[in-house]
Each structure stands twice: as structure tokens, then as C-alpha cells.
Amino acid sequence: MLRIFDTYIAEAGDFVPFSEFQSFWNAGEKISHKMKGAEKMKTIYLELWEDTEYERDDGFMPNLDVTLLKTGNYEYDPSIPRPARPMVLICPGGAYAYTSGREDEPVATQFLARGYHTAVLHYSVGKSKFPKQLYDIAKAMFMIRQHATEWEVNPDQIVVCGFSAGGHEAGMLATMWHEPFLAEHFEVESEIFRPNLAVLGYPVITSGLYTHGGSFERLAGEDQKLREYLSLEKRVTDKTPPTFLWHTATDTAVPVMNSILFAEALAEHGVNFELHIYPRGAHGLSIATREVDNNGMIGYNDPYIAGWINECLHFIDYHFQLR
């Protein structure tokens, strides 16, 4: 015997249990008002600067690709709101020469799938020198907190996440958000720039023995004092947020000592951190799945290393008390 359990309500855009449909029908209520879900996931493209504020390089303007998950409750009654969600601000790598697509959308989808809003930052690269890159990420954080109510972002649960040179970009904000020159430049209080947590994947950290020369060359040129200032293991203080780090021991592009030096500095200043060093793997693994495998040429598809995202999410959930 065929039984119809569910009825599709065109206005509601969802399947509704027949018994619930029948109760609304009998009560003479307009179903679309009762059953229609809250706003769906949406994407927003934002340029960080006005033309008068930024000298474009080859027509490029630093920008944010924001993806916001559904803002209401996933059940049928939209009058029961979900709490504001955490946000992850993602900085792809690329040696400050470009921003890598492999560390862009593939990373964002991992966090979106776990219930986090995301914003991918395409920051100043190429000929642009410091402090443009720091201003970019500070402006991005400023914009997220400025729109926190509208976007239903929890302003106390914002993670800055970066890979390779993007790890340096994220690490700059994590270690320099409280610098007076930053607040003076934007004419706001420093607290608006503060990330609540940091996630750094195979990050460029040091300008010393284990440096990634290309990144520091593009960021600081030959200015040795500036290079030393931007060596992030020297910028860590007790104001640096708790940090999740991961790296591979066999990374030949950005040596694993970059993460170790940063972890040592965090430990010296009493900052909570978690460090994962995988025994082998190339640089630039991103999420380490076939989504970013590049036809198997380098071996980016590694299920063991792909586990970093789950460990990272446990770290975030623990600190934000989400579980």
C-alpha cells in the first residue's frame, strides 16, 4: 500500500511532514508564513578600499569573498533563531606573489560544512610592500566586526587562518593587532582588529636561518631591519591569540622550523597552542584531498595529513566552547 508521508510546499521550498501540513491546513493558516525557512546561504564580494585609498597594481584591488550560512533555524519554524556563528578569515598562500586558489575555496568549504561563516582575503601581493598587507587584513577584520550584527557573526569567535605566506599574513595580525600605529592609521581602538584564534598551516614565520626568501623579498625588499621586525617569532606576546599550527617535517620550501620557532615563542609567553608535525609531505598541501591534488603530480592527496582539519576544528570548538 502506498502512503504519502510528506508534502512539498512550493512557497516554503521544503518538504513538510504530512501531519504538520494537515494541522496548519485545518487551522486555516497560511502555510508559507509558518513553514517558510530563513534566509539561505549567500555570498558577498567586497573591495577593501576606495580608489582614493589604494594605488592599484595591475588593476587589482584587495577584496573579501564572504560566504554566510543560513541565518535562521534549520527546522520549520523561523521564529527560533540560531545563535550567531563563528567566522573564519582565510588567507591563501602564494609567497606574496599571488594568492593560491588551492588554499581559497577548498579551505572555505571545509569550514562552511562545519557551520562556520567564511571570508577569503585576497590581499596585496606582487610589488606591494609592507605595511599594505597588514593594513589589508586589519581592514578585513574591521569590516567583519563592523558587519557582525548584519551577518550574524559572533564578534568574539573570529578565527584568522592562513597558509604559507598567507600564514605569515594571518600571523602578522595575530601578533601585531595591538600595535599603536595600526589603531592610529584607522583611527579606531585596537581591540577591533584582535583575532580570537589563529590557525597557521605550514606558515612562513622567520626571516632568519630557516626563512622563505621569496616571501620576505617581496614583503620587505632588502631592508634588513624591516625583515627582522617581520620575523614573527619575535613579535609574539601574551596578547597573541591561542594558535593551531601544522606542518610537515619534510617541507623543503618553508622548513618546519618556522612552525617550531613560533610554537616556542608562544610557549615562552604562556599562549595556548597546538602543534601538529606530520612525518612527511610536500609544501602547499592545503586540505590534502583530491580536490587540490593537481593531477597527482606532487602528492597533495594524503588522507593522513587531511586529518589536520578535524584536529583544527576540535581546537576551535574547545576554545569557543562549541561542543
Secondary structure, DSSP 8 states (H G I E B T S, - for coil): -----EEEETTTTEEEEHHHHHHHHHTT--HHHHH------EEEEEESS-GGG---BTTB--EEEEEE---S-SSS-TTS----EEEEEEE--STTT---GGGSHHHHHHHHHTT-EEEEEE---TT--TTHHHHHHHHHHHHHHHTHHHHTEEEEEEEEEEETHHHHHHHHHHHHTT-HHHHHHHTS-GGGG--SEEEEES----SSTT--HHHHHHHHTT-HHHHHHT-GGGT--TTS--EEEEEETT-SSS-THHHHHHHHHHHHTT--EEEEEESS--S--TT-SGGG-GGGTS----TTGGGHHHHHHHHHHHHHT--
